[in-house]
Amino acid sequence: MALWNFEPGHTSAEFAVRHMLITMVRGCFKNIAGTLQFDPADPERSSVEVSIDAASFSTAEEERDEHLRSADFLDVANCP
């Protein structure tokens, strides 16, 4: 079984969501840590464990990001 470690400085999770059926908002979570265990002989035995810092995301629009970090959405103060 092969083991890979996700390094926070070299890993991100990107997303895209449609806003009001008109535009696409893109962003990413930057601080990600975790491991991937992969068994090429039996992929069903493989597993992944990931921890994402909810406050580490950016959509390149600070006012929107602060609102998304609030209790209205991600509530990063209580759910990091």
C-alpha positions as CSV (number, residue, x, y, z in Angstrom):
1,M,0.0,0.0,0.0
2,A,1.4,3.4,-1.0
3,L,1.0,6.3,1.4
4,W,1.0,10.0,0.4
5,N,0.9,13.0,2.8
6,F,-0.9,16.2,1.7
7,E,1.3,19.2,2.7
8,P,-0.7,22.3,3.6
9,G,1.7,24.6,1.7
10,H,1.4,22.5,-1.5
11,T,-2.2,21.4,-1.5
12,S,-5.5,23.2,-2.2
13,A,-9.2,22.3,-2.8
14,E,-10.8,24.4,-5.4
15,F,-14.5,25.0,-5.9
16,A,-16.9,26.7,-8.3
17,V,-20.5,27.6,-7.5
18,R,-23.2,29.3,-9.7
19,H,-24.4,32.6,-8.3
20,M,-27.9,33.7,-9.1
21,L,-27.9,31.5,-12.3
22,I,-25.7,34.1,-14.0
23,T,-22.0,33.9,-12.9
24,M,-19.7,31.3,-11.5
25,V,-17.9,32.1,-8.3
26,R,-14.5,30.3,-8.0
27,G,-12.4,29.9,-5.0
28,C,-10.1,27.6,-3.0
29,F,-9.3,26.3,0.4
30,K,-5.5,26.7,0.9
31,N,-4.6,25.0,4.2
32,I,-5.2,21.3,3.7
33,A,-3.5,18.4,5.5
34,G,-4.1,14.7,5.3
35,T,-3.1,11.3,3.9
36,L,-4.0,9.1,1.0
37,Q,-3.4,5.4,1.3
38,F,-3.7,3.7,-2.1
39,D,-3.6,0.0,-2.8
40,P,-3.1,-0.5,-6.6
41,A,-3.8,-4.2,-6.3
42,D,-7.1,-3.6,-4.5
43,P,-8.3,0.0,-4.9
44,E,-11.3,-0.7,-2.6
45,R,-8.9,-0.9,0.3
46,S,-7.7,2.6,-0.4
47,S,-8.6,5.5,2.0
48,V,-8.2,9.2,2.3
49,E,-8.2,11.4,5.4
50,V,-8.3,15.2,5.0
51,S,-8.5,18.2,7.3
52,I,-9.4,21.5,5.8
53,D,-9.0,24.9,7.6
54,A,-12.4,26.4,6.9
55,A,-11.0,30.0,7.3
56,S,-8.3,29.5,4.7
57,F,-10.5,29.9,1.7
58,S,-10.5,32.7,-0.8
59,T,-12.8,33.8,-3.6
60,A,-10.6,36.9,-4.3
61,E,-13.4,39.2,-2.9
62,E,-12.6,40.0,0.7
63,E,-16.1,41.3,1.6
64,R,-17.8,38.1,0.2
65,D,-15.1,35.9,2.0
66,E,-15.8,37.6,5.3
67,H,-19.5,37.0,4.9
68,L,-19.0,33.3,3.9
69,R,-16.8,32.9,7.0
70,S,-19.6,34.2,9.2
71,A,-22.2,32.2,11.1
72,D,-24.5,32.8,8.1
73,F,-22.5,30.2,6.2
74,L,-19.3,28.4,7.4
75,D,-19.2,29.8,10.9
76,V,-15.4,29.4,11.0
77,A,-15.2,30.9,14.5
78,N,-17.1,27.9,15.9
79,C,-16.3,25.3,13.3
80,P,-12.7,25.7,12.2
